[in-house]
Amino acid sequence: MRACIVDKTDTPAIDPAIGPATDNGCCAAGTDAPARKRDREATKGVLLDAAKMVFAERGFDAATTRDIAGRAGVNEQLIQRYFSGKAGLLLAVVERYGREEGSGCAMPPPGDDLEEDLAAFLLHQLRHAWKCRDFTRVMLARALVDPDIANEMARTLSESRIPCLLSRLEIFRERGAIAADADLAHVAAGIATLSFGLGFLDQVVFGRCPDRVNEVVKTLAHTMAHGLAPRA
């Protein structure tokens, strides 16, 4: 039987998270591939969780890959291998954060009153912004100097928060509560941007009194609902 010979100069590195790598399957059972892939994805998930916490606690510049790997309990080299370094790791966290931003879609179905639903949407975003305030600070600071982060934040807004709100508004238009000629795509974009301003800028950056912010939400919801209503 021919022996499987491996040149030590070309020996694949051993990934502590997924076990020995293989050279075209030599000396390894093909059935191990799915398990290795699952382990790899699990390790990436642990790193993303750890990175989000460390970035939120220390900011991007002060956080180190050693800190993040230590929090995750994995080899620091895996950050370079999986994410091409700290900047790539932050981008991956922002991408996953963006997918989670679809939380607006998890709200209960629209009720009977447009004004109440607009207020509920805005208040939901206020709570979400407050919960994520520390990591949002990091994202915004990096977005000013990293176009990839800025583009990902814009994509999240256009592909997650805006569509969630737009679908709710379209339901009210079908019910006759919104004028047939209303440009709901632009309305949804404006409200989504406004919700970020109220949720992050007013609450976190400016430290506005929560009662005052809530009153602003109620007034805006009332004004928008009446402005969208069909004309007699």
Steps between C-alpha positions, in 0.01 A plus 500: 500500500631842407583712803356850527804727507469862612777750437556675831575827322146496362321359801173693548472692822289348773197708584435460874132553438449245223783251532772407251450637150521257211683501169236407242356249742823300543502301821159644604150364478274709280218457748689730738451802272148595618610478864803720432280752322257508793788546743642780288165683487450449873843647571430797276175556685677496837754751370226730372324490837823573685600774258170684536539503879865608497446770238202634695698504824830643373440653159665393178845649559544374856367151430763246401473170319660340804219636721237371260655158455541468874135587558403244237739237632662432161835547329568865410628396157148396402396866483750558221406176329125548509465879486835638372560690822322733740342728238357202315369358825317825580349501151377144551343602832330797334369273223349265753368794702331619183321169458377531857371850422199339341358498850239754389345220298459301820253753638137391535288542186365853445196589705201704389642848552779645281604760756537241773697271270742775397556586866553132585757464221695805612491396867621152401797658323570720801526194724714318246736797460545529876571130536767512226640844585856395589562303183326766289755755626778278367329451164442872449855594594645244256251593226663845483835348397407159358280505187423129536339558839310803370372305200390211720309734731328657199414156363348401833278807497386449141455123516373447852341788688345679203335188346357405840332837537394515136315171526306632800409822324378311194260306719343824619475629144316183401258570785439851374677681785771642272454698179537289186756741350726516806865419421538241773854402403622852575280525808647176637854618426438827682342338805776239520767770495303702754473198728880471504536868583253477786629168623872566489565872473229624735521218753869410498700793365289792627364323807148632454249423771313180405165663573582782259604256226179302549295818465683580177414151373131546578488839328680370193275194475191722522630744238611228257179301531290806418733601217470154341124477532293520179368844411124545492 
